[in-house]
Amino acid sequence: MRKEFKEFAMRGNIVDLAVGVIIGVAFGKIVSSLVEDVVMPPIGRLLGNVDFSGLFINLSSTHFDSIAAAKAATPPQPTLNYGIFINNVITFLIVAFAVFLMVQALNRWTKKPEAPTTKDCPQCAMTIPLAAKRCGHCTTQLA
């Protein structure tokens, strides 16, 4: 069992997956910063100086001016933080779109159209090499 696990863990795909996860986490942090620090402030400004990360619904009977104040209360009071959820949805959409673009670029770089090595005989429709001068199946002379 130990040997099988070692073979599984050292397989190339697993190592590639681990590298992909590490890069993905770092990329996610960059995109989160992009959304929170660059994208959302102008959107909030256009919508009347709204800070999405501060939008919440207080689920307790006590009034709180911010999420931090509700969490700092003793005991911490429940809040429905829909502004943070909006930020996370936008972050996800940007990450998904960026990953989509990267995968498309990688596919274009790695896919090379393969030149055909065979053709079909016009007489019998059997597959023959491109360099053939005569069909090996029906002996038709090829041009």
C-alpha positions as CSV (number, residue, x, y, z in Angstrom):
1,M,0.0,0.0,0.0
2,R,2.9,2.4,0.8
3,K,4.5,1.6,-2.6
4,E,1.2,2.3,-4.4
5,F,0.7,5.6,-2.5
6,K,4.3,6.6,-3.4
7,E,3.7,5.9,-7.1
8,F,0.4,7.8,-6.9
9,A,2.0,10.8,-5.2
10,M,5.0,11.0,-7.5
11,R,3.0,10.8,-10.7
12,G,3.6,13.7,-13.0
13,N,0.0,14.8,-12.9
14,I,-0.1,15.1,-9.1
15,V,3.0,17.3,-9.1
16,D,1.5,19.4,-11.8
17,L,-1.7,19.7,-9.9
18,A,0.1,20.8,-6.7
19,V,2.0,23.5,-8.6
20,G,-1.2,24.6,-10.2
21,V,-2.9,24.9,-6.8
22,I,-0.1,26.9,-5.4
23,I,0.0,29.3,-8.4
24,G,-3.8,29.4,-8.3
25,V,-3.8,30.5,-4.6
26,A,-1.3,33.3,-5.3
27,F,-3.2,34.3,-8.4
28,G,-6.4,34.4,-6.4
29,K,-4.9,36.8,-3.9
30,I,-3.8,39.1,-6.7
31,V,-7.3,39.0,-8.2
32,S,-8.9,39.6,-4.8
33,S,-6.8,42.7,-4.4
34,L,-7.7,43.8,-7.9
35,V,-11.4,43.5,-7.2
36,E,-11.3,45.0,-3.7
37,D,-8.8,47.8,-4.3
38,V,-9.2,48.7,-8.0
39,V,-12.6,47.5,-9.4
40,M,-15.0,47.9,-6.6
41,P,-14.1,51.5,-5.5
42,P,-15.1,53.1,-8.9
43,I,-18.2,50.9,-9.0
44,G,-19.1,52.0,-5.5
45,R,-18.4,55.7,-6.4
46,L,-20.7,55.4,-9.5
47,L,-23.4,54.0,-7.3
48,G,-23.3,56.9,-4.8
49,N,-20.1,56.3,-2.7
50,V,-21.2,52.8,-1.7
51,D,-18.5,50.6,0.0
52,F,-19.7,47.0,-0.9
53,S,-17.5,45.4,1.8
54,G,-19.5,47.4,4.5
55,L,-23.0,46.4,3.3
56,F,-24.7,44.1,5.8
57,I,-28.0,43.3,7.5
58,N,-28.0,43.2,11.2
59,L,-29.7,40.1,12.5
60,S,-29.7,41.1,16.2
61,S,-31.9,43.6,18.0
62,T,-29.0,45.9,18.8
63,H,-27.9,48.6,16.3
64,F,-24.4,48.4,14.9
65,D,-22.8,50.9,12.5
66,S,-20.4,48.3,11.0
67,I,-19.7,44.6,10.6
68,A,-16.6,45.1,12.8
69,A,-18.7,46.6,15.6
70,A,-21.1,43.7,15.5
71,K,-18.3,41.2,15.6
72,A,-16.6,43.1,18.5
73,A,-19.7,43.0,20.6
74,T,-19.8,40.5,23.5
75,P,-21.1,38.0,22.4
76,P,-20.5,38.7,18.7
77,Q,-23.8,39.5,17.0
78,P,-25.0,37.8,13.8
79,T,-24.9,39.8,10.5
80,L,-25.7,38.9,6.9
81,N,-22.7,40.3,5.0
82,Y,-24.1,40.5,1.5
83,G,-21.6,43.2,0.4
84,I,-18.6,40.8,1.1
85,F,-20.6,38.2,-0.9
86,I,-20.9,40.6,-3.8
87,N,-17.1,41.2,-3.7
88,N,-16.5,37.5,-3.7
89,V,-18.8,36.8,-6.6
90,I,-17.1,39.5,-8.7
91,T,-13.7,38.1,-7.6
92,F,-14.8,34.6,-8.7
93,L,-16.0,35.8,-12.1
94,I,-12.7,37.6,-12.8
95,V,-10.6,34.6,-11.7
96,A,-12.8,32.3,-13.8
97,F,-12.5,34.6,-16.9
98,A,-8.7,34.9,-16.4
99,V,-8.2,31.2,-16.1
100,F,-10.4,30.7,-19.2
101,L,-8.1,33.1,-21.1
102,M,-5.0,31.3,-19.9
103,V,-6.3,27.9,-20.8
104,Q,-7.2,29.2,-24.3
105,A,-3.7,30.7,-24.7
106,L,-2.1,27.5,-23.6
107,N,-4.2,25.4,-25.9
108,R,-3.2,27.6,-28.8
109,W,0.5,27.2,-28.0
110,T,0.5,23.5,-27.4
111,K,-1.8,22.4,-30.2
112,K,-0.1,22.1,-33.5
113,P,-2.0,20.9,-36.5
114,E,-0.6,17.5,-37.4
115,A,0.2,17.0,-41.1
116,P,-1.6,14.0,-42.5
117,T,0.5,11.0,-43.2
118,T,-2.1,9.0,-45.0
119,K,-4.8,9.5,-47.6
120,D,-7.7,7.4,-48.9
121,C,-7.4,5.6,-52.2
122,P,-9.9,7.2,-54.7
123,Q,-10.8,3.8,-56.1
124,C,-11.3,1.5,-53.0
125,A,-11.3,4.1,-50.2
126,M,-8.7,2.2,-48.1
127,T,-6.1,4.2,-46.2
128,I,-2.7,4.4,-47.8
129,P,0.5,6.4,-47.1
130,L,0.8,9.8,-48.8
131,A,4.0,8.7,-50.7
132,A,2.3,5.7,-52.2
133,K,2.3,5.5,-56.0
134,R,0.1,2.5,-56.2
135,C,-2.7,1.3,-53.8
136,G,-1.6,-1.8,-51.9
137,H,-5.2,-2.9,-51.6
138,C,-6.6,-2.6,-55.1
139,T,-3.4,-1.9,-57.1
140,T,-4.8,1.3,-58.6
141,Q,-2.1,3.6,-60.0
142,L,-2.0,6.9,-58.0
143,A,-1.0,10.3,-59.3
